[in-house]
Amino acid sequence: MFKPEILILCMNLTMMLIAYFFIYPRFCGSDGMKIVNNDIIITSVVLLISGYFFWGSGQVFSMIWFSANWFWFTLSTCMAIEIPFMLWYFKKHNVWESFKF
């Protein structure tokens, strides 16, 4: 059986690959607000799946310099995995222009 950390990392990576290579190009294009809304949904799904398996289990997840519970481990690793994909996608599809400040 895989370690819980590996399972969550694989799930996060899989969801980000699906998001940035299938969902966002087909349904969001270069609309930043659509990407933000879909990203909230995808992150919620990742947290719900992790919560289903680890809520109340008392499982401690080892990060490099500290330990965390399932929620913070999932959220922080999801963000860390997503940032390179986001920067690449935003540059490729010129998404930054869709945010009017």
N, C-alpha and C positions, 0 to 999 in steps of 0.2 A: 504494500500500500504506500502511496505517496505521502510525504509530509504535508501537513495542512498548508504550510507556506507555499509549497510548490503548486498545490491545487488552486489556491487563490491567484497566484501569479499567472498560471496558465489560463484561468478563467478571465482575468483582466486583459491579458494579451489577446485572447480570442475575441472578446467583445470589442476591443479597440480596432482590431483588424476588420471585423465585420462593419463597424461604424464607419471607419475612414476609407474603406475600399468598396463598400456596397451601399450602405444607408445614406451617407452624406452626399456622395456624388449623384445618386439617383433622386433623392428627395429634397436635398437642401441646396445643392449647387454652391453658389457663392453668397448665399443669404446668411449672414452671421447670426441673426436672431433665430432662424430655423435650426441652425447648428446648436446654439445654446439650449434651445428647448429640447431637442433630441438628445443632447448630451446629458441633460438632467434626467431624462427617462432612462438612458442607458446606465448611468451611474446608480440610479435607484434600483434597477434590475440586478446589477452586480451586488449591491448591498443586501437586497432581499434574498438572493441566493446564498450569500455568505451567512446571513443571519439565520436562514433556515437550517444550515448545517452546524453552526457554531454558537448560536445564542444560548446562553445558560450552560454551556459545556465547561466553562472555566479554562478553556484552551488559551495558552499564552503563545503569542506569535513573536518570534525572534527577528528583530530588525538589526541592522549592523551595530548600532551603538546603544540600543535600548530594546525593551520588550513592550508589546502593545496588545490590546484585546483585538478581537476579530474586526470590529467596526473601524478602528483607526488604522489597523494594518491594511484592510481592504481599500479604504479611502485614500490613504497616502500612496500605496503602491499603484492604485488606479491612476492617480494624478501623475505620478512619476512616469508611468508608461505612456500616458496620453500626451504629455507635453511635446515630445519629439514629433509624434504624428500630427498634432495640432499645428505646430509651426510649419511643418512641411506642407500640409493641406492648405493652410491659410495663405502661404506664399504662392503655391501653385495655382490656386483658384482666385487669388486676389480678394480674399474675404475681408481683409482689413478695411477696404474701401466701403464695405456695406455698413460699417458702424459710423454713423454720422454724429460727431461730437459737437 
